[in-house]
């Protein structure tokens, strides 16, 4: 399955890396590597994620890595990463576009 990163998801990765890198560049890169690896694993078996409870009608699913929620959708043969949010953040419809 082909992985497609939305503009929002790419922004999320940069923001996560930048935030963590303020304290440690090593851990900033390490967290990004973990998130990307989790996306790759999830794309191999996309049904393992569970529906996004705030927007269950959307068809979006999520998997977790550390303190983050990786929100994705499936479109044909594409695994579309929509956004990545910290568990303590609220997800708005705006982030899901």
C-alpha positions, 0 to 999 in steps of 0.5 A: 500500500502506498503511503501518502502524507498530507500537508498537515501531517508533514507540518505536524511531523516538523512541529513535533521534531522542532518542539522536542529538539528544543531539549534534544535534537537526538530525541526529536529525530528519534520520535519522528523515526518512531512515528514514521515506522508506526505509519509504515507498520500500520500501512501493512495492516490498515484495519488494525487501527480503530475509528477516530471516536470524535469523528466516527462517521468520517471513516478515518482510523487511528493508531498510537505511537507513544503519546501521539495519535496518527490519524489516517484514511484509506483511499483505494491502494493509498494509506493517507496520513491525515494528521498527527496529534498529541493525545492531549490535543483536541482534533478539529474538523479543520485538521482533517481536511 
